[in-house]
Amino acid sequence: MPLPPVLRLLALFLSLASLAEAHSGGAPGGPQSGVAIANLTHGQMAVIARHDGAILALAASAAAPDQDFRRVLNYARIQKTYCAFGLMPRAVSDEASPFNHCSHAYLAAARDLLLRLKEMPGRAAAVDTLIRRIEAEMIRNNSGLELCQYSAEGFNTAQTLTPDWGAALRHPPSLATLAALLLSLAALGLAARRFLR
């Protein structure tokens, strides 16, 4: 049974707290020995975010993927985990969100996977269906025209990005979510304490 979102966020924060500073780069001069992943616009990111789960599921079930495909899939999963599983409010829509940069990274990887799936011989019919749906949404929403500060940035599987945790305290939606998480954990702790008595 999947963990509730609050517990998933707690697990993420506990596992990443000591790594956040070490991996928080994103500078253009970072490591480039992995698989290059093309950038995507802010508008494209919003469309891909709506279908991210379906893309990753199809990628995970792909027959005989090559090494680069597996590396991009692994990167997409890692980046999504570092980016609070995509659960932080306005992480995709708000350029000022401290989770926006890492959201660009895992969603660019998801789109890369979709393009790789499209080129696979004998691909599942579900891939074509999903591609048509996403393309229609992008055309309908003029998704290629909406840009932000990260829209021109490409990514690389050798470079992991994490949110700016300090900036999360200055971003009201992120701060509210973190405060709600702490309150939920405090309530859970009190309930457990009473139960153990």
Phi, psi and omega in degrees: 000130183294149179289148173298154182306322181298317180289327176296318178295319179299314180300320178297310183298321180293320183284335185257350186305317183280346183259347190303312182292322184292331185249011188277026183290240184107001180292147182304334182273014182289182183299139182230028183273356181268204179271127179287140179235125183293152178290167171218154183282167179300319179293319177297323180300319181298321179290313180300324181300327180289340184240011185303314181300317180294320179297312181296323178295317178294321179295321181294334182262005182296141180277130174049057177289151178279177185296319180297320178300314180296324180292319179293319178299315179298318178298316179300317180293316180296313181297321180294323177294312178300331183266034175060036177059019182073019185265348183287135183295139176063018179297328181270317188278336186255111181299334181279352180295136177292354178257002184288319182296311180290334175294319175304318184295309184287332178282328172297320177295321178296318178294321177301318178298319180298318179294323177292321177298322181298328182273354182286132175292143178067029181294158180292149178299331180298331179295312180297320179298315181293319179299315179299319181295315181293317179298319179296319179295320181294321178292316182297324184262006184048047190295335181285350186267343183271116186246162173212184186296339182258002186294335181265001186269127172273166183233173184209138183294347179273357185236107181268135180249142175235160177294160173273096186296327177295320180293336179299332179284346178254003180251106189310313180297321179291317180298318179298320179293317179295321178295318178297322178297314180297319178296320179296318179294321178296317179296320178296319178296318178296318179296318179295321179297316178295320181296319182290339175290000000 
